[in-house]
Amino acid sequence: MKNTILFSLFSLTLWACGNNENAETVQASAEPHAGAADDGSIHLSAGQLEQAGLEYGSFTQKSLSEALRVNAELVVHTEHTADVTAFSDGIISSLNTTLNASVRKGQVLATVRKPDLLDMQQQFLENKDQLVFLQAEYDRYKSLKDADATALKNFQKADADLRAAKTTGQVLAAKLRQYQIDPDKLTAANLSTQLSLVAPVSGIVTDIRSNVGAAVQPGTPVCEVTDLSQLHADLWVFEKDILKVKNGQRVALSFPAEPSKNYPAVVYSIDKVLDPEKRAVRVHARLEGNPTGQVNFVNGAFLEARIATTDTGALDALPETAVVREGEEDFIFILEKESGEGSFFKKIKVAKGGAGDGFVAVQMVGQLPDRAKIVTKGAYYVSAQGAGIEAE
C-alpha cells in the first residue's frame, strides 16, 4: 500500500513537469523573431528599434528637376591670365610681390635696372636745347629771306634743320614714354635708369618665374597674374546627352571629398566643337557668388556637376534617406503595426525622379495605404533586417 502511494505521487510529479515544459515551448514559439515574417513584413524588436533610431514622416511637395550628372573642372581661360614681361633688356633690381598675393591693375610688381637708358635721355635733352638755337636761326633768316638769294638759301636750310630736330625730339619723346619716362618733366636733375613692370590686370600672382639679379631680355616673363574673378566650371557632356543642355540651366557643383555641399552655377556657353578624344562637348557654367572668396575654389580643381535639364514643378518627395536601392529597384518602408514586442514594416516599390537639397522625387509603383507612416530615417536598417543582414 505504501509503495502504491509513492508511485502515484511520482507519476503526478512527472505529469506536472511535462505540462510546464510544453507551456514554455508554446509561449516561446508565440514570440515573434526579428527579420522577415511569413507574410513578407519585416519585424524589428524593441531593442532593434532603439538601436535604429527610426524617424517617420510623409510626402512633401518639392520642385525638383531631372539632373544630368557629369564631370567638371574649375578653370580660368587664358584670356583672363596675364604675363608680366620685361619690355627691354636689363637686370631685375627688385621684386615687389609674392606668390598668391592680390594685386591691382597698374601696380608695380618689379623694377629693372637699365643703365644705357641714360643715353636716350641725354639725346632728348641735347636735342631740346638745340631746338632753341634752331628756332632762333629760323626766325632770323625768315626776316632776311626776301633781301637776297643767299638769305633765302640760309632760310631754307634753317627750316629743314628745325623740322628735323622737332622730328627727332618727338621720336625720342615717344621712346621715353615707352620706358615710363615723362619727357615733359625730364631734366638733367631727374634722370632715371629704372624701369617699372606693372600688373596688366587685377588678380592673384599665380607664378613667379624670375628673381632679383636675373638678366632679362624683351619678352622675358617675370611673373603671372590670374584674374580669379573669372573662374568658372567647364562641364564635359557626352555626345549622346548634349541635346539636353542649353544656356540658362541651373548647375549644382560639389567636390568629391564633400558631396553633401553644393555650389550653384548657371550654364552660359556651349562649345561648338566636339572633343575627339573625350567624345564630349565642353559646357561653361558661371559660378554664383564670389569665387575668389571660396577657399576650395582653385584653378584646375575637379568637381562633380548635376545639370538640371527639366523642371517638373512641385512633385511628391521624400528625404533621400527614405529610399533604399535593392538590386535594380527602389523601395520605401511603412509602419504596419506596433506592439510591446516590436514593430512590423512593409516594403513598397517606388520609382525615383529628380533630386536636390536632400530630397528625391518619388512616384508610387505599389499601393500606399492612407495616412501611412513612412520611414524617413533608418530605412537602410530596416532593409538590412529584411534581407537578413546584420546592420551596424
Order of alpha helices (4+ residues) and beta strands (2+ residues): alpha-beta-beta-alpha-beta-beta-beta-beta-beta-beta-alpha-alpha-beta-beta-beta-beta-beta-beta-beta-beta-beta-beta-beta-beta-beta-beta-alpha
